[in-house]
Amino acid sequence: MPPPETEQEVSHDPPWFQNGITFATVGDAAFMKDPATIVEYGVPIDPKVMIEPPDPATLELDPGHPGLGDTAYLQRREELFALCRRHRRENLGPPLVEYTPEETRIWRDVSSKLDALHRAHACSIYLTAKEALGISTKEIPQLRHLSARLEDETEMHLVPAEGPLAYRTFYSYIAERGFPVTQFIRHGSHPEFTPEPDMIHDCLGHVPSLMNRDYAEVLTLIGRAAFTTQDPLQVLALKRFSWYSIEFGLIEQGGQTKVFGAGILSSTGEIPFSLFSKDVKRRPFVTSDVIETDYDPSRMQDHLFVIPSFAWLRNEIEELVRRFGIPVV
């Protein structure tokens, strides 16, 4: 990061506070005074994990996952885990998968319900892109075919993912215009919500918007910045920025609040909860607040930020990357 240009510039910049840790601002870049730990999901972690994340070689499901007691589900997950991990690591592209009747049933049930909710509550960027992509509510799409379509439209492509990837690993692919997508379906006992990204979350939440070139450029910028920086604080800040926008953002449109983030768009429970529940705190999207706000990814989100417009969001991420001094803008 560049040194301050003048002594006056240093003295006029306020300190940053991140989860109780002070950061001294120098010019347009922030430096951690105590780099021993940072806090993620309410738990102190080694900052090194943000820069050199783990890459688990076996399936790991969180405690309380609805599929833990289902032997057939676990076997299917392990098969798809091994297949997709090999395709990802060997750069083979998405494999063709023959989905089971139960997986197809869940897809049809959830996708049809989501389609009705999208028409009523999704933002125009998503709706236009989804219509152009034409994902069926009847059959689970093959990622290989969707990837070819995206490459033609926005030069993005899909990368098979065996499960949730660490943030920096995930965005290392996006930096190269690849988007990691899972190929398993959530457990049928809780189709309205998934504690991890699955095929429904990815294909009905993320993938349609990749048909929009401006959206693809914003996502690629976040990816390049997250993969370029060696500062764990900056990685964490970018992660929170993308969580409260790309994953769980709301957006103003025509005097109404619409759904923008993929985590909400892919959940029949999250859409009405995010917009209408009295238990959800909705605040204006202020970047300095967003990057200081921790979250719990294992439950429905009760703290959301409302983006004024997509053009505004694009300007904010460009400005944040410049302020961090990451040489990608």
C-alpha positions in Angstrom: 0.0 0.0 0.0 1.3 3.5 -0.8 2.8 5.7 1.9 1.1 8.9 2.9 1.8 11.9 0.7 1.8 14.5 3.4 1.9 14.6 7.2 -1.3 16.6 7.1 -3.1 13.9 5.3 -2.2 11.4 8.2 -3.4 13.7 11.0 -6.7 14.4 9.4 -7.8 10.8 8.9 -9.7 9.2 11.8 -8.8 5.8 13.3 -10.9 2.8 12.2 -12.3 0.4 14.7 -13.0 -3.2 13.7 -14.5 -5.6 16.2 -12.7 -3.8 19.1 -9.3 -3.7 17.2 -8.0 -0.3 16.3 -6.7 0.4 12.8 -4.6 3.5 12.2 -5.4 5.1 8.9 -2.4 6.2 6.8 -3.3 8.1 3.7 -6.0 5.9 1.9 -5.0 2.6 3.5 -5.7 1.1 6.9 -3.1 -0.8 8.9 -3.8 -3.2 11.8 -2.1 -2.2 15.1 -2.6 -5.6 16.6 -2.6 -8.3 13.9 -2.8 -11.2 16.4 -6.4 -11.9 15.8 -9.5 -10.7 13.9 -13.1 -11.6 14.6 -15.3 -13.5 12.1 -18.7 -14.9 12.9 -18.2 -13.7 16.5 -15.1 -15.8 17.0 -11.4 -14.6 17.0 -9.4 -16.3 14.2 -5.9 -16.3 13.0 -5.6 -13.5 10.3 -3.4 -15.9 8.3 -6.6 -18.0 7.5 -8.0 -15.1 5.5 -4.9 -15.1 3.2 -4.1 -18.8 3.2 -7.5 -20.5 3.7 -7.9 -24.3 4.2 -9.1 -26.5 1.3 -10.8 -29.5 3.0 -10.4 -32.8 1.1 -13.4 -34.5 2.7 -17.0 -33.6 3.1 -17.7 -31.6 6.2 -21.3 -30.7 7.3 -22.0 -28.4 10.2 -23.6 -29.7 13.4 -27.3 -29.5 13.1 -27.3 -29.9 9.3 -30.7 -31.5 8.3 -29.0 -34.2 6.3 -26.7 -35.6 9.0 -28.9 -38.5 9.9 -29.8 -39.4 6.3 -27.4 -42.2 5.1 -28.6 -42.0 1.5 -28.2 -38.2 1.4 -24.7 -38.4 2.9 -23.6 -41.0 0.4 -24.9 -38.8 -2.5 -23.1 -35.7 -1.1 -19.9 -37.6 -0.8 -20.1 -38.9 -4.4 -20.8 -35.4 -5.7 -18.1 -33.9 -3.4 -15.4 -36.2 -4.9 -16.6 -35.7 -8.5 -16.8 -31.9 -8.3 -13.6 -31.4 -6.3 -11.7 -33.4 -9.0 -13.2 -31.4 -11.8 -12.4 -28.1 -10.0 -8.8 -28.9 -9.1 -8.1 -30.4 -12.5 -9.8 -27.5 -14.3 -12.1 -29.9 -16.2 -15.2 -27.7 -16.1 -18.6 -28.7 -14.7 -19.3 -32.5 -15.0 -22.7 -33.7 -16.3 -24.7 -35.0 -13.5 -27.7 -37.4 -13.6 -30.0 -36.1 -10.9 -32.3 -38.4 -8.9 -36.1 -38.2 -8.8 -36.0 -36.9 -5.3 -33.5 -34.1 -6.2 -35.7 -33.2 -9.2 -38.8 -33.1 -7.0 -37.1 -30.6 -4.6 -35.9 -28.5 -7.5 -39.4 -28.3 -9.0 -41.1 -27.5 -5.7 -38.6 -24.8 -4.6 -38.0 -23.2 -8.1 -41.7 -22.8 -8.9 -42.3 -21.1 -5.5 -39.2 -18.9 -5.9 -40.3 -17.9 -9.4 -43.6 -16.4 -8.0 -41.7 -14.6 -5.3 -39.1 -13.3 -7.8 -41.8 -11.8 -10.0 -43.1 -9.9 -7.0 -40.0 -8.9 -5.1 -36.7 -9.3 -7.1 -34.9 -6.3 -8.5 -35.0 -5.6 -12.2 -31.4 -6.5 -12.8 -32.1 -10.1 -11.6 -35.5 -10.4 -13.3 -34.2 -9.3 -16.8 -31.2 -11.6 -16.5 -33.2 -14.6 -15.3 -35.6 -14.3 -18.2 -32.7 -14.1 -20.7 -31.0 -17.2 -19.2 -34.3 -19.2 -19.2 -33.5 -21.7 -16.4 -36.3 -24.3 -16.3 -38.5 -24.9 -13.2 -39.0 -28.5 -14.3 -35.5 -29.9 -14.7 -32.3 -29.2 -12.9 -30.0 -27.5 -15.3 -26.6 -28.8 -16.3 -23.9 -26.3 -15.3 -21.8 -27.1 -18.4 -24.7 -25.7 -20.6 -25.2 -22.7 -18.4 -21.5 -21.9 -18.4 -21.4 -21.9 -22.2 -24.3 -19.4 -22.3 -22.6 -17.1 -19.8 -19.3 -17.1 -21.8 -21.2 -16.0 -24.9 -22.9 -13.1 -23.0 -20.5 -11.8 -20.4 -17.3 -13.8 -20.7 -18.0 -15.4 -17.3 -17.9 -19.2 -16.9 -18.9 -21.6 -14.1 -16.5 -23.6 -12.0 -17.7 -26.8 -10.3 -17.5 -26.6 -6.5 -17.8 -29.6 -4.2 -19.2 -27.5 -1.4 -18.7 -24.1 0.3 -15.2 -22.7 -0.6 -13.2 -20.4 1.6 -13.8 -16.8 0.7 -10.4 -16.1 -0.8 -10.4 -19.4 -2.7 -13.9 -18.6 -4.0 -12.9 -15.1 -5.2 -9.6 -16.4 -6.7 -11.8 -18.0 -9.4 -14.0 -14.9 -9.8 -10.8 -12.9 -10.3 -10.4 -15.0 -13.5 -14.1 -14.6 -14.4 -15.1 -18.0 -13.1 -18.0 -18.5 -10.7 -17.9 -21.6 -8.4 -21.2 -23.4 -8.4 -22.2 -26.4 -6.4 -24.0 -29.4 -7.9 -25.9 -30.9 -5.0 -29.4 -30.2 -3.8 -30.4 -29.2 -0.3 -32.0 -31.8 2.0 -35.7 -32.2 1.4 -36.7 -31.8 5.1 -36.0 -28.0 4.9 -36.4 -26.9 1.3 -37.1 -23.3 2.3 -33.6 -22.7 3.7 -30.1 -24.1 3.4 -27.2 -23.5 5.8 -24.8 -23.9 2.9 -24.8 -22.9 -0.8 -26.4 -25.6 -2.9 -27.6 -25.9 -6.5 -30.7 -23.9 -5.9 -28.8 -21.1 -4.1 -26.2 -20.9 -6.9 -28.4 -21.4 -10.0 -31.4 -19.4 -8.9 -29.6 -16.9 -6.7 -26.2 -16.1 -8.3 -26.1 -17.4 -11.9 -28.9 -15.4 -13.5 -27.4 -12.0 -12.6 -24.1 -13.1 -14.3 -25.9 -12.5 -17.6 -25.7 -8.8 -16.8 -22.3 -7.4 -17.9 -22.3 -4.6 -15.3 -23.0 -7.0 -12.5 -20.3 -9.4 -13.8 -17.8 -6.5 -13.8 -18.6 -5.5 -10.2 -18.2 -9.2 -9.1 -15.0 -9.6 -10.9 -13.6 -6.4 -9.3 -14.3 -7.7 -5.8 -12.7 -11.0 -6.8 -9.5 -9.4 -8.1 -9.2 -7.2 -5.1 -9.8 -10.0 -2.6 -7.3 -12.2 -4.3 -4.6 -9.5 -4.8 -4.4 -8.0 -1.3 -2.2 -9.6 1.3 -3.9 -7.7 4.2 -6.3 -10.0 6.1 -8.3 -7.0 7.3 -8.9 -5.9 3.7 -10.0 -9.5 2.8 -12.4 -9.4 5.7 -13.8 -6.0 4.7 -14.4 -7.1 1.1 -16.0 -10.3 2.4 -18.5 -8.3 4.4 -19.1 -5.8 1.6 -20.0 -8.7 -0.7 -22.1 -10.5 2.0 -24.3 -7.5 2.5 -24.6 -6.8 -1.2 -24.0 -9.7 -3.5 -25.3 -12.3 -1.0 -27.8 -10.5 1.2 -28.4 -7.0 -0.2 -31.6 -5.2 -0.6 -31.9 -2.4 -3.1 -34.1 0.6 -3.7 -36.0 0.6 -7.0 -38.9 2.9 -8.1 -39.6 3.9 -4.5 -39.7 0.3 -3.3 -37.3 -2.0 -1.6 -36.4 -5.0 -3.7 -34.3 -8.1 -3.3 -30.8 -8.0 -4.8 -28.7 -10.6 -2.9 -28.4 -14.2 -4.0 -28.8 -15.6 -0.5 -32.3 -14.0 -0.2 -33.3 -14.7 -3.9 -32.6 -18.4 -3.4 -34.8 -18.9 -0.3 -38.6 -19.0 -0.1 -38.2 -18.2 3.6 -35.7 -15.4 3.3 -37.5 -13.3 0.7 -40.6 -12.4 2.8 -38.6 -12.4 6.0 -36.1 -9.9 4.6 -38.7 -7.5 3.3 -41.6 -7.7 5.8 -40.4 -9.2 9.2 -40.4 -6.8 12.1 -37.5 -8.8 13.4 -35.2 -7.6 10.6 -33.2 -4.4 11.0 -32.9 -2.6 7.6 -30.3 0.2 7.4 -29.1 2.4 4.6 -26.0 0.8 3.0 -23.1 2.8 4.4 -19.8 1.2 3.4 -17.9 2.2 6.5 -20.7 0.5 8.6 -21.0 -2.5 6.4 -17.3 -3.5 6.6 -17.5 -3.3 10.4 -20.6 -5.5 10.7 -20.1 -9.2 11.6 -22.7 -11.8 10.7 -23.8 -15.3 11.3 -24.2 -17.3 8.0 -25.9 -20.3 9.7 -29.3 -18.7 10.2 -31.8 -16.4 8.5 -30.4 -12.8 8.4 -32.0 -10.2 10.7 -29.6 -7.4 9.9 -29.6 -6.1 6.3 -28.5 -3.0 4.4 -30.4 -1.3 1.6 -28.4 -0.2 -1.5 -29.6 3.1 -3.1 -28.9 1.9 -6.7 -26.7 -0.5 -8.5 -24.7 2.4 -10.0 -24.1 3.7 -6.5 -22.9 0.2 -5.4 -20.4 0.0 -8.2 -19.0 3.4 -7.4 -18.7 2.3 -3.7 -16.7 -0.8 -4.4 -14.4 1.0 -6.8 -13.8 3.7 -4.2 -13.2 1.1 -1.4 -10.6 -0.7 -3.5 -8.9 2.6 -4.3 -8.9 3.5 -0.7 -7.3 0.2 0.3 -4.6 0.8 -2.3 -5.2 -2.5 -4.1 -3.8 -2.1 -7.6 -6.7 -3.5 -9.6 -8.8 -0.4 -10.5 
